[in-house]
Amino acid sequence: MSEPDNLALGQLRLMDGKLDDLRERVEHLETRMTAQEQHLASLVVSPPRAFDQLQSLRARIDRIEQRLELIEPE
């Protein structure tokens, strides 16, 4: 009876090792997925912010041109 018990125990240990490997791989994939989600979120936020910055720069250029009398005041 000892031999089948050892065989079953060996198989269980082998399966446990494989499960540990899978767990590590899933954790690694979760980390990578989180990084991808954060990157994608930053891309979604970037265009409106860039537009606001361009509007601000345009207003500054308009004020500078008016001070230098390069354009007529509005």
C-alpha positions as CSV (number, residue, x, y, z in Angstrom):
1,M,0.0,0.0,0.0
2,S,3.0,2.3,0.6
3,E,4.0,2.4,-3.1
4,P,0.6,3.8,-4.4
5,D,0.6,6.3,-1.6
6,N,4.1,7.5,-2.5
7,L,3.1,7.6,-6.2
8,A,0.0,9.7,-5.5
9,L,2.0,12.0,-3.1
10,G,4.6,12.5,-5.8
11,Q,1.9,13.4,-8.4
12,L,0.3,15.8,-5.9
13,R,3.6,17.5,-5.3
14,L,4.2,17.8,-9.0
15,M,0.8,19.3,-9.5
16,D,1.4,21.7,-6.6
17,G,4.7,22.9,-8.3
18,K,2.9,23.5,-11.6
19,L,0.1,25.4,-9.8
20,D,2.8,27.6,-8.2
21,D,4.3,28.3,-11.6
22,L,0.9,29.2,-13.0
23,R,0.2,31.5,-10.0
24,E,3.4,33.4,-10.6
25,R,2.7,33.7,-14.3
26,V,-0.9,35.0,-13.7
27,E,0.5,37.6,-11.1
28,H,3.0,38.7,-13.7
29,L,0.3,39.1,-16.4
30,E,-1.9,41.0,-13.9
31,T,1.0,43.4,-13.3
32,R,1.5,43.9,-17.0
33,M,-2.2,44.4,-17.6
34,T,-2.4,47.0,-14.9
35,A,0.5,48.9,-16.6
36,Q,-1.2,48.7,-19.9
37,E,-4.5,50.0,-18.5
38,Q,-2.7,52.9,-16.8
39,H,-0.9,53.7,-20.1
40,L,-4.2,53.6,-22.0
41,A,-5.9,55.9,-19.5
42,S,-3.1,58.4,-19.9
43,L,-3.6,58.4,-23.6
44,V,-7.3,59.1,-23.2
45,V,-6.7,62.0,-20.9
46,S,-3.8,63.5,-23.0
47,P,-5.8,65.0,-26.0
48,P,-8.1,67.3,-24.0
49,R,-5.2,68.5,-21.9
50,A,-3.1,69.2,-25.0
51,F,-6.0,71.1,-26.4
52,D,-6.2,73.2,-23.3
53,Q,-2.5,73.9,-23.4
54,L,-2.7,75.0,-27.0
55,Q,-5.6,77.3,-26.2
56,S,-3.6,78.8,-23.4
57,L,-0.5,79.3,-25.6
58,R,-2.7,80.9,-28.4
59,A,-4.1,83.4,-25.9
60,R,-0.6,84.3,-24.7
61,I,0.6,84.8,-28.3
62,D,-2.4,87.0,-29.0
63,R,-1.6,89.2,-25.9
64,I,2.1,89.4,-26.9
65,E,1.2,90.4,-30.5
66,Q,-1.2,93.1,-29.2
67,R,1.5,94.5,-26.9
68,L,4.0,94.6,-29.7
69,E,1.3,96.1,-31.9
70,L,1.7,93.4,-34.5
71,I,-2.1,93.0,-34.7
72,E,-5.0,95.3,-34.0
73,P,-6.6,94.9,-30.5
74,E,-10.0,93.2,-30.6
